């Protein structure tokens, strides 16, 4: 489970549906990312992180190789 994503979402006071709307994606994808069913696309990860006021590489270090996009 991607606890970083879930914790940041909860800390922001957002439901998965709220985050999805702000990031321009679907709630089912947010839930899938939290459960690590599959990773987001890089552009999608950047939008989700921006909606949370976070850095995408902190949430998905494997996706970004620890490099700030």
C-alpha positions in Angstrom: 0.0 0.0 0.0 1.2 3.5 -0.9 0.9 4.9 2.6 2.6 8.1 1.7 -0.1 9.0 -0.9 -2.9 8.0 1.5 -1.5 9.9 4.4 -0.9 13.0 2.4 -4.4 12.8 1.0 -5.9 12.3 4.5 -3.8 15.1 5.9 -5.1 17.4 3.2 -8.6 16.5 4.3 -9.5 15.1 0.9 -11.4 12.0 -0.1 -10.2 9.9 -3.0 -13.0 11.5 -5.1 -12.0 15.0 -4.1 -8.3 14.4 -5.0 -9.2 12.8 -8.3 -11.3 15.8 -9.2 -8.6 18.2 -8.4 -6.0 16.2 -10.2 -8.1 15.5 -13.3 -8.3 11.8 -12.9 -10.8 9.2 -11.6 -11.4 8.1 -8.1 -10.8 4.5 -8.9 -7.3 5.4 -10.1 -6.5 7.1 -6.9 -7.6 4.1 -4.9 -5.6 1.8 -7.2 -2.5 3.9 -6.7 -3.0 3.8 -2.9 -3.3 0.0 -3.1 -0.3 -0.1 -5.5 -2.2 -2.1 -8.1 -0.3 -0.1 -10.8 1.7 3.1 -10.9 0.3 6.4 -12.3 1.6 7.9 -15.5 4.3 10.5 -14.8 2.1 13.4 -15.8 -0.7 12.1 -13.7 1.6 11.6 -10.7 2.7 15.3 -11.1 -0.9 16.5 -11.1 -1.8 14.4 -8.0 1.2 15.6 -6.1 0.5 19.2 -7.1 -3.1 18.9 -5.8 -1.6 17.7 -2.5 1.0 20.4 -2.4 3.7 17.6 -2.4 6.6 16.5 -4.6 5.8 13.5 -6.8 9.2 11.9 -6.2 8.4 11.7 -2.5 5.2 9.8 -3.2 6.5 7.6 -6.0 10.3 7.5 -5.7 10.6 4.4 -8.0 8.6 6.2 -10.7 11.0 9.2 -10.6 14.2 7.5 -9.6 14.6 9.8 -6.7 15.1 12.7 -9.2 13.1 15.8 -8.8 11.1 16.2 -12.1 
